[in-house]
Structure formats: structure tokens, C-alpha cells
């Protein structure tokens, strides 16, 4: 009797082990976000899963763009009040999510950013928390930007109504910050987390007293860069900046590049500048009273393959943001796109993740006068710059690839 029971237990254990393996061989993954598609980090994670024959779904805000990656895209009506944790609005979003979970039947939820992760933590299903940006840093930056815009728009208006508005909004912001910090700690203490850089991962491990924090940097995928050819020597110095214009002329402290373009307007010994993703200002057109500056070329939005092609016409890729305390937690994608295009990267010294990853292939500046000196020195040493460009191109092809780190996603799933 004892032997029969023992054999039965062994068979059950073997079945459970086999069943667990089979679950991961046919995984159903729901990517949950409080934003809309497109989001390249979410889509890259989904593509990595598709390459393993897993099935992927997405739930988030409505989007006007079509997407062929996901088996199905679900809409969730996230609202600012839901994000701030107000009970009724929070309940409304949770109700939508529960319905989606019943239909999609995911084995695991890949929750992007703090609101989605907190929401799914209240539903009985395995999940991982993908922290695209370090939440305490993000919220502090948002509050800084809001207070700055409030001061600029308020002027000398000190009416009782204005004072009351500012007080209420400050209290809401403080609640928002406290709630986010509380949720972030709860999440990293209880479930595996993914993030974009070692500096954020270190903070999360300390915050949650956990080792279950995995890094997936925002590097390009192999198929994005497979057609990029080795860099060619340039006799003259050209630099490139790839980025988007801030909406509504908003001033964002950690992306402050005020005076950057003026450098190329004022000095003729720093080379030329190409701007990708930014349209030419109206005052800088030939028909205006201010003639076009031949040292600055505006290319506007370019598809990714054309973006890389245009980058290769330059020798230096610039991340021109002025120093900011939050740069320790920021790792802009453009730096690694520059590297794949065979460009030496020039950025402020406060962007620690870029410097740590690119090492000798990254030039840094403390302030814009220092940037000017770096550009002049590069112009006078184009052979040296070219050798660095060859080096960073090879380095990027071997090391700065999404696929080199994608296994961390599935390790996080298994740890959930």
C-alpha cells in the first residue's frame, strides 16, 4: 500500500512538472498599458514572444494605428482620475480588465508601468512589472515641469481663486507622488520587475529588497540594423540630432536643449547640423526675411530605415540635453541608434547610462561651451573620429542588440 501511494505521488509530480513546461511552450501573454500603441518597447517584447511561438495580446488606450503583431488588441478607457487611484474610476478600469482577462485567458500579464501593474496586482493572475522609467524620478520631473509652467502662466495673478487652484493642484500632485511611491515599492517587493538600465535596476532592488529585477535595455532589434553598412570617412564634420519637438512648446527640464541650435547659427567652425524628426521653423524658410542657414538641415519625420541612412551622413550623434539630476535614470534610445549608424555619441556627462554603455565611444560635455570645444576638436581630428566610428559600429553590432537581453523577459515570466 505504501509503495502504491509512493508511485502515485511520483506520477503526479512528473505530471505537474511536465504540465508546467507545456504551459511555457504555449504561453498566452497579455501586454497591459495605460497608454496606446505604438510603443516600440511593448512591441519588441511581443515580437520576442512571437519568435518563441507564444501568443500575444494587448490592452490599453484606443489607437488609430493598425497593428499586426498582436492576436487581438483590446481597448481600456484609462482616465487621469483612475491613474490617481480614485476608487470609483479605479473600479471602472478594473472591471474592463477583468472582462479582457476572461476573454483572452492569458497565462501571464506583462504590465507596463506602475498603474497597469498595480491594477493587475489586484486580480488573481501571474504578472511582471515592466518599469519603463523609474517612477519616483518620473513623478518628480512631472511635478517640476507642472510647477514651472504654473509659475510662468500665473504671472502676478495672486487672486484668492488662483491661490486656491494652486493649493488644490499641489495637494493632488503630492498625493499622486506618495501613491506612486507606495505602489512601486509594493510591486517590486512582490513580483519580478523589468527595467531599462542598471542604474534603475539598482534602485529597484534596494527599494523592494529583491533580486528579481531584470534588465532589457532599449536597444534596436537585429532586423532594424541588418542593412546598415560600415561608416565611410567624412572630410568635413557634420553632426545629427534625432528627436521630436515637444508638444505645445512645452519646456521639459530633463530634455532642455535651449540654445543648442544657436551654436550652429553663431559659429562656423563647429561643422554642420542635421535635425531628424523636427520640421524647419517657418522663420527659417527662403521666403521669409531670415534666409535659410546652410549649416542646419531639417529632415522632419523619417521612417526608421531612412533615419539610419540619414544618420550615416554624419560623424557625430548629439544628445544635447543640458544637465539634470534625473539623467542618472534616463537612457535615451537615440544614443544607441547613433552607435548602430556608426556615429560617435556626444552627450552631457549627467547621462550616466549612455557613458557606462558606450564607454570610449562616448564624448561628454559639462555645458554648451564645452560642447563647442568638443565639436571644434572633432573637426580638427576627423581621422581619429573615423576610427572611433568604425569601433562603435562594430561594438553596437555585437553588443547593443535587443536580442542579447530578451531572455531576461522570459526569465522574469518564469519567476512570476
C-alpha positions as CSV (number, residue, x, y, z in Angstrom):
1,X,0.0,0.0,0.0
2,X,2.8,2.4,0.9
3,X,4.7,1.6,-2.3
4,X,1.5,2.1,-4.4
5,X,0.9,5.5,-2.8
6,X,4.5,6.5,-3.3
7,X,4.3,5.6,-7.0
8,X,1.1,7.6,-7.3
9,X,2.8,10.7,-5.8
10,X,5.8,10.3,-8.1
11,X,3.5,10.1,-11.2
12,X,1.6,13.3,-10.0
13,X,4.9,15.1,-9.6
14,X,6.0,14.1,-13.0
15,X,2.7,15.3,-14.5
16,X,2.9,18.7,-12.7
17,X,6.5,19.2,-13.9
18,X,5.5,18.3,-17.5
19,X,2.4,20.4,-17.3
20,X,4.5,23.4,-16.1
21,X,6.9,23.0,-19.1
22,X,4.0,22.7,-21.5
23,X,2.5,25.9,-20.2
24,X,5.6,27.8,-21.1
25,X,5.8,26.1,-24.5
26,X,2.4,27.6,-25.5
27,X,2.3,30.8,-23.4
28,X,-0.5,33.3,-23.8
29,X,0.7,36.8,-22.8
30,X,-1.3,39.9,-22.3
31,X,0.6,43.2,-22.5
32,X,-1.2,45.7,-20.4
33,X,-0.6,49.5,-20.6
34,X,-2.3,52.7,-19.6
35,X,-1.1,54.2,-22.9
36,X,-1.9,53.4,-26.6
37,X,0.1,51.8,-29.3
38,X,2.5,52.3,-30.9
39,X,5.0,51.7,-28.1
40,X,8.2,50.1,-29.5
41,X,9.3,48.6,-26.2
42,X,6.0,46.8,-25.9
43,X,6.1,45.7,-29.5
44,X,9.6,44.4,-29.2
45,X,8.7,42.3,-26.2
46,X,5.7,40.9,-28.1
47,X,7.9,40.1,-31.2
48,X,10.3,38.3,-28.9
49,X,7.4,36.2,-27.7
50,X,6.1,35.5,-31.2
51,X,9.5,34.2,-32.2
52,X,9.1,31.6,-29.5
53,X,5.6,30.7,-30.9
54,X,3.8,32.3,-27.9
55,X,0.5,34.1,-28.4
56,X,0.4,37.8,-27.5
57,X,-2.5,40.3,-26.8
58,X,-2.5,44.0,-26.0
59,X,-4.9,46.0,-23.8
60,X,-4.5,49.8,-23.5
61,X,-5.9,53.1,-24.7
62,X,-7.5,53.3,-28.1
63,X,-5.1,53.8,-31.0
64,X,-5.6,55.0,-34.6
65,X,-2.7,52.8,-35.9
66,X,-3.2,49.2,-37.1
67,X,-1.0,46.5,-35.5
68,X,-0.3,43.1,-36.9
69,X,1.8,41.8,-34.0
70,X,-0.9,41.0,-31.5
71,X,-3.6,38.3,-31.9
72,X,-6.1,40.9,-30.6
73,X,-5.9,44.5,-29.3
74,X,-8.3,45.4,-26.5
75,X,-9.3,48.9,-25.5
76,X,-9.3,50.1,-21.9
77,X,-10.6,53.5,-21.0
78,X,-7.9,54.7,-18.6
79,X,-8.6,58.2,-17.2
80,X,-6.5,60.6,-15.2
81,X,-8.7,60.0,-12.2
82,X,-8.2,56.3,-12.5
83,X,-4.4,56.8,-12.6
84,X,-4.7,58.9,-9.4
85,X,-6.4,56.0,-7.7
86,X,-9.8,57.5,-7.1
87,X,-11.9,54.5,-6.1
88,X,-14.9,54.7,-8.5
89,X,-12.7,55.4,-11.6
90,X,-10.2,52.7,-10.5
91,X,-13.1,50.2,-10.2
92,X,-14.3,51.1,-13.7
93,X,-10.9,50.3,-15.2
94,X,-10.6,47.1,-13.2
95,X,-14.0,45.9,-14.4
96,X,-12.8,46.4,-18.0
97,X,-9.6,44.5,-17.3
98,X,-11.4,41.6,-15.7
99,X,-13.6,41.2,-18.7
100,X,-10.5,41.2,-21.0
101,X,-8.7,38.6,-18.9
102,X,-11.7,36.3,-19.0
103,X,-11.8,36.5,-22.8
104,X,-8.0,36.5,-23.6
105,X,-7.3,33.8,-20.9
106,X,-3.6,34.9,-20.5
107,X,-1.1,32.7,-18.6
108,X,0.7,35.8,-17.6
109,X,0.3,39.6,-17.8
110,X,3.2,41.8,-18.8
111,X,2.2,45.1,-17.1
112,X,3.9,48.2,-18.4
113,X,4.5,51.0,-15.9
114,X,3.1,51.4,-12.4
115,X,-0.7,51.9,-13.0
116,X,-1.1,48.8,-15.1
117,X,1.0,46.7,-12.7
118,X,-0.9,47.9,-9.7
119,X,-4.2,47.2,-11.4
120,X,-3.3,43.7,-12.4
121,X,-1.9,43.0,-8.9
122,X,-5.5,43.2,-7.6
123,X,-6.5,40.3,-9.9
124,X,-5.5,36.7,-9.2
125,X,-3.1,36.1,-12.2
126,X,0.7,35.9,-12.5
127,X,2.3,39.2,-13.8
128,X,5.6,41.0,-14.3
129,X,6.1,44.7,-13.8
130,X,7.9,46.5,-16.7
131,X,9.2,49.8,-15.3
132,X,9.9,51.9,-18.5
133,X,11.0,54.8,-16.4
134,X,12.0,54.9,-12.7
135,X,8.7,56.0,-11.2
136,X,9.9,58.3,-8.3
137,X,12.1,60.1,-10.8
138,X,9.4,60.4,-13.4
139,X,6.8,61.8,-11.0
140,X,9.3,64.3,-9.5
141,X,10.1,65.5,-13.0
142,X,6.4,65.9,-13.9
143,X,5.7,67.9,-10.8
144,X,8.7,70.1,-11.5
145,X,7.5,70.8,-15.1
146,X,4.0,71.5,-13.8
147,X,5.1,73.9,-11.2
148,X,7.4,75.7,-13.7
149,X,4.6,76.1,-16.2
150,X,2.2,77.3,-13.4
151,X,4.7,80.0,-12.4
152,X,5.2,81.1,-16.0
153,X,1.4,81.3,-16.7
154,X,0.4,82.8,-13.4
155,X,2.5,85.9,-13.6
156,X,1.4,88.4,-10.9
157,X,-2.1,86.8,-10.5
158,X,-2.5,86.3,-6.8
159,X,-6.2,86.3,-6.6
160,X,-7.9,84.0,-3.9
161,X,-9.2,81.8,-6.7
162,X,-5.8,81.3,-8.2
163,X,-4.2,80.6,-4.8
164,X,-6.9,78.0,-4.1
165,X,-6.4,76.3,-7.5
166,X,-2.6,76.1,-7.0
167,X,-3.1,74.7,-3.4
168,X,-5.6,72.0,-4.6
169,X,-3.4,71.0,-7.5
170,X,-0.3,70.9,-5.3
171,X,-2.1,68.6,-2.9
172,X,-3.2,66.4,-5.7
173,X,0.3,66.2,-7.1
174,X,1.6,65.3,-3.6
175,X,-1.0,62.6,-3.3
176,X,0.0,61.4,-6.8
177,X,3.7,61.2,-5.8
178,X,3.0,59.4,-2.5
179,X,0.7,56.9,-4.1
180,X,3.1,56.1,-6.9
181,X,6.0,55.6,-4.5
182,X,3.9,53.3,-2.3
183,X,2.7,51.3,-5.3
184,X,6.2,51.0,-6.8
185,X,7.6,49.6,-3.5
186,X,4.7,47.1,-3.2
187,X,5.2,45.9,-6.8
188,X,8.9,45.4,-6.8
189,X,8.6,43.6,-3.4
190,X,6.0,41.1,-4.7
191,X,6.6,40.4,-8.3
192,X,9.5,40.2,-10.8
193,X,10.4,43.6,-12.5
194,X,11.9,44.5,-15.8
195,X,13.6,47.8,-16.5
196,X,15.8,49.6,-19.0
197,X,19.1,50.3,-17.2
198,X,21.4,49.1,-14.4
199,X,21.0,52.4,-12.5
200,X,17.2,51.9,-12.3
201,X,17.6,48.2,-11.5
202,X,19.9,49.0,-8.6
203,X,17.3,51.4,-7.1
204,X,14.5,48.9,-7.6
205,X,16.5,46.1,-5.9
206,X,17.1,48.3,-2.9
207,X,13.5,49.6,-2.9
208,X,12.0,46.1,-2.9
209,X,14.7,44.2,-1.1
210,X,14.7,41.8,-4.0
211,X,16.9,40.2,-6.6
212,X,14.1,39.6,-9.1
213,X,14.9,42.7,-11.2
214,X,15.8,42.0,-14.9
215,X,17.3,44.4,-17.4
216,X,16.2,44.8,-21.0
217,X,17.8,47.9,-22.5
218,X,16.0,49.8,-25.3
219,X,18.4,48.6,-27.9
220,X,17.4,48.1,-31.6
221,X,16.4,44.7,-32.9
222,X,18.6,42.8,-35.4
223,X,16.2,43.3,-38.3
224,X,16.3,47.1,-37.7
225,X,20.0,47.4,-38.2
226,X,20.8,44.5,-40.6
227,X,21.1,46.7,-43.7
228,X,23.3,49.4,-42.1
229,X,26.7,49.5,-43.9
230,X,30.0,50.3,-42.2
231,X,30.7,54.0,-41.9
232,X,32.5,56.0,-44.6
233,X,35.1,58.6,-43.9
234,X,33.9,62.2,-43.9
235,X,36.3,65.1,-44.8
236,X,34.0,67.7,-43.1
237,X,32.3,67.5,-39.7
238,X,28.5,67.0,-39.7
239,X,26.5,66.3,-36.5
240,X,23.0,65.0,-36.2
241,X,20.2,65.3,-33.6
242,X,17.3,62.9,-33.8
243,X,14.3,63.7,-31.7
244,X,10.8,65.0,-31.6
245,X,9.7,68.6,-30.9
246,X,7.9,69.0,-27.5
247,X,4.1,69.3,-27.8
248,X,2.6,72.8,-27.4
249,X,6.1,74.2,-27.0
250,X,6.3,72.6,-23.5
251,X,9.6,73.1,-21.7
252,X,10.8,69.8,-20.3
253,X,13.6,70.3,-17.8
254,X,15.4,66.9,-18.3
255,X,15.3,67.5,-22.1
256,X,16.3,71.1,-22.0
257,X,18.2,72.0,-25.2
258,X,17.7,75.7,-25.2
259,X,20.5,77.4,-27.2
260,X,21.6,74.2,-28.9
261,X,20.7,75.2,-32.5
262,X,22.0,78.7,-31.9
263,X,25.5,77.1,-31.6
264,X,25.4,76.2,-35.3
265,X,23.9,79.6,-36.2
266,X,26.6,81.6,-34.4
267,X,29.8,79.6,-35.1
268,X,31.1,78.5,-38.4
269,X,33.9,76.3,-37.0
270,X,31.7,73.6,-35.4
271,X,30.6,71.8,-38.6
272,X,27.0,71.5,-39.8
273,X,23.9,70.1,-38.1
274,X,21.2,67.8,-39.4
275,X,17.9,67.7,-37.4
276,X,15.8,64.5,-37.8
277,X,12.2,64.4,-36.5
278,X,11.9,68.2,-36.5
279,X,10.4,70.4,-39.2
280,X,12.1,73.5,-40.4
281,X,10.9,76.6,-38.5
282,X,8.7,79.0,-40.5
283,X,11.1,81.9,-39.9
284,X,13.9,79.9,-41.4
285,X,12.4,79.4,-44.9
286,X,13.8,81.0,-48.0
287,X,10.6,83.0,-48.5
288,X,11.0,84.6,-45.0
289,X,13.0,87.7,-44.1
290,X,15.6,85.4,-42.4
291,X,17.4,83.3,-45.1
292,X,18.0,79.6,-44.6
293,X,21.2,78.8,-42.7
294,X,23.1,76.3,-44.9
295,X,24.8,74.9,-41.8
296,X,21.5,73.5,-40.5
297,X,19.3,70.9,-42.4
298,X,15.8,69.9,-41.2
299,X,14.6,66.5,-42.3
300,X,11.4,66.1,-40.4
301,X,10.0,62.7,-39.6
302,X,11.7,59.8,-41.3
303,X,10.8,56.0,-41.3
304,X,13.4,54.1,-39.3
305,X,15.3,52.7,-42.2
306,X,15.6,56.2,-43.8
307,X,16.5,57.6,-40.4
308,X,19.5,55.3,-40.1
309,X,20.5,56.1,-43.7
310,X,20.4,59.8,-43.0
311,X,22.4,59.4,-39.7
312,X,25.2,57.8,-41.7
313,X,25.8,61.1,-43.5
314,X,27.1,62.5,-40.1
315,X,30.1,61.7,-37.9
316,X,28.7,62.7,-34.5
317,X,25.3,62.0,-33.0
318,X,24.4,64.5,-30.3
319,X,22.1,64.1,-27.2
320,X,22.1,67.9,-26.5
321,X,20.1,67.9,-23.2
322,X,21.5,70.2,-20.5
323,X,22.5,68.6,-17.2
324,X,19.6,67.5,-15.0
325,X,19.5,65.5,-11.7
326,X,17.3,62.8,-13.3
327,X,19.7,61.9,-16.1
328,X,21.1,59.1,-13.9
329,X,17.9,57.2,-14.6
330,X,17.5,58.1,-18.3
331,X,18.9,56.1,-21.2
332,X,17.7,57.7,-24.5
333,X,17.2,55.3,-27.4
334,X,18.8,57.7,-29.8
335,X,22.3,57.2,-28.4
336,X,22.2,53.5,-29.4
337,X,20.7,54.3,-32.7
338,X,23.6,56.7,-33.3
339,X,26.0,53.9,-32.4
340,X,24.5,51.4,-34.9
341,X,24.8,54.1,-37.6
342,X,28.5,54.4,-36.8
343,X,28.4,57.7,-35.1
344,X,30.5,58.9,-32.1
345,X,28.0,60.0,-29.4
346,X,28.3,63.4,-27.8
347,X,26.1,63.9,-24.7
348,X,26.1,65.7,-21.3
349,X,28.1,64.0,-18.6
350,X,25.0,63.6,-16.4
351,X,23.6,60.9,-18.8
352,X,25.4,58.2,-16.9
353,X,23.8,55.1,-18.6
354,X,25.0,56.2,-22.0
355,X,28.5,56.8,-20.8
356,X,28.6,53.4,-19.0
357,X,27.4,51.5,-22.0
358,X,29.3,53.2,-24.8
359,X,32.5,53.9,-22.8
360,X,35.3,55.3,-25.1
361,X,32.8,55.7,-27.9
362,X,31.0,58.5,-26.0
363,X,32.3,62.1,-25.7
364,X,30.8,64.1,-22.9
365,X,30.3,67.8,-22.1
366,X,29.6,69.7,-18.9
367,X,27.9,72.7,-20.5
368,X,27.4,74.1,-24.0
369,X,30.8,75.9,-24.1
370,X,32.3,72.5,-23.5
371,X,30.2,71.1,-26.3
372,X,31.6,73.7,-28.7
373,X,35.1,72.8,-27.7
374,X,34.4,69.1,-28.4
375,X,33.0,69.9,-31.8
376,X,36.0,72.0,-32.7
377,X,38.4,69.3,-31.6
378,X,36.4,66.7,-33.6
379,X,36.5,68.9,-36.7
380,X,40.3,69.1,-36.4
381,X,40.7,65.3,-35.9
382,X,38.5,63.7,-38.4
383,X,40.8,60.6,-38.8
384,X,40.6,60.0,-35.1
385,X,36.8,60.4,-35.2
386,X,36.6,58.0,-38.1
387,X,38.5,55.3,-36.2
388,X,36.0,55.7,-33.3
389,X,33.1,55.4,-35.7
390,X,34.4,52.1,-37.1
391,X,34.9,50.9,-33.5
392,X,31.4,51.9,-32.2
393,X,29.7,50.4,-35.3
394,X,31.3,47.0,-34.6
395,X,30.7,47.4,-30.9
396,X,27.0,48.1,-31.5
397,X,26.5,45.2,-33.9
398,X,27.8,42.8,-31.3
399,X,26.6,44.2,-28.0
400,X,23.7,46.8,-28.4
401,X,21.0,44.4,-29.6
402,X,17.6,43.7,-28.0
403,X,18.0,40.0,-28.7
404,X,21.1,39.9,-26.4
405,X,18.8,40.7,-23.4
406,X,15.4,39.3,-24.4
407,X,15.9,36.1,-22.5
408,X,15.6,38.2,-19.3
409,X,11.9,38.8,-20.2
410,X,11.2,35.0,-20.1
411,X,13.3,34.5,-17.0
412,X,11.0,37.1,-15.4
413,X,7.9,35.3,-16.6
414,X,9.2,32.1,-15.0
415,X,10.0,33.9,-11.8
416,X,6.4,35.3,-11.5
